[in-house]
Amino acid sequence: MEGNAGGERAARQPEAARRGPAPSNDRFYAHCAAYFEYLRRRGLHDYPFEDEFYYTMPAVSGSG
């Protein structure tokens, strides 16, 4: 087992990544979730937006 690998990794992350997502990112995620639900209920798809959303979500959420 490595000593403080988790702490060392956290220290190398940018400050914004350690703080987590910004409130505006939370709002964006909530609006996207509502949009996807709207589409799902109507049997519709917005594949270009879904692709972009799922591709960029790790960066927006601070987890990638």
C-alpha positions as CSV (number, residue, x, y, z in Angstrom):
1,M,0.0,0.0,0.0
2,E,1.4,3.4,-0.9
3,G,1.6,5.9,1.9
4,N,-0.2,9.1,1.0
5,A,-1.0,8.6,-2.7
6,G,-4.4,10.1,-2.4
7,G,-3.1,13.2,-0.7
8,E,-0.3,13.6,-3.2
9,R,-2.8,13.4,-6.1
10,A,-5.1,16.0,-4.5
11,A,-2.1,18.3,-4.1
12,R,-1.3,18.1,-7.8
13,Q,-4.9,18.9,-8.9
14,P,-5.8,22.5,-9.7
15,E,-7.5,24.4,-6.9
16,A,-10.8,24.5,-8.8
17,A,-10.8,20.7,-9.1
18,R,-10.2,20.3,-5.3
19,R,-13.1,22.7,-4.5
20,G,-15.6,20.8,-6.7
21,P,-18.1,22.1,-9.2
22,A,-19.0,25.7,-9.2
23,P,-22.7,26.6,-8.4
24,S,-23.2,27.7,-12.1
25,N,-22.0,24.2,-13.1
26,D,-24.6,22.7,-10.8
27,R,-27.3,24.8,-12.4
28,F,-26.1,23.8,-15.9
29,Y,-26.3,20.1,-14.9
30,A,-29.8,20.5,-13.5
31,H,-31.0,22.3,-16.7
32,C,-29.5,19.6,-18.8
33,A,-31.1,16.9,-16.8
34,A,-34.5,18.6,-17.1
35,Y,-33.9,18.9,-20.9
36,F,-33.0,15.2,-21.2
37,E,-36.1,14.3,-19.2
38,Y,-38.2,16.5,-21.4
39,L,-36.9,14.7,-24.5
40,R,-37.2,11.3,-23.0
41,R,-40.9,11.8,-22.1
42,R,-41.6,12.8,-25.7
43,G,-39.5,10.0,-27.2
44,L,-37.2,12.5,-28.8
45,H,-33.4,12.7,-29.0
46,D,-30.8,15.4,-29.3
47,Y,-27.7,13.2,-30.1
48,P,-25.3,16.0,-30.9
49,F,-26.0,17.8,-27.6
50,E,-26.0,14.5,-25.6
51,D,-22.6,13.6,-27.1
52,E,-21.2,17.0,-26.2
53,F,-22.7,16.9,-22.7
54,Y,-21.4,13.5,-21.8
55,Y,-18.0,14.2,-23.3
56,T,-17.5,17.5,-21.3
57,M,-19.3,16.5,-18.1
58,P,-16.1,15.2,-16.3
59,A,-14.4,18.6,-16.9
60,V,-17.4,20.6,-15.8
61,S,-18.0,18.5,-12.7
62,G,-14.3,18.6,-11.7
63,S,-14.0,14.9,-11.7
64,G,-12.0,14.5,-14.9
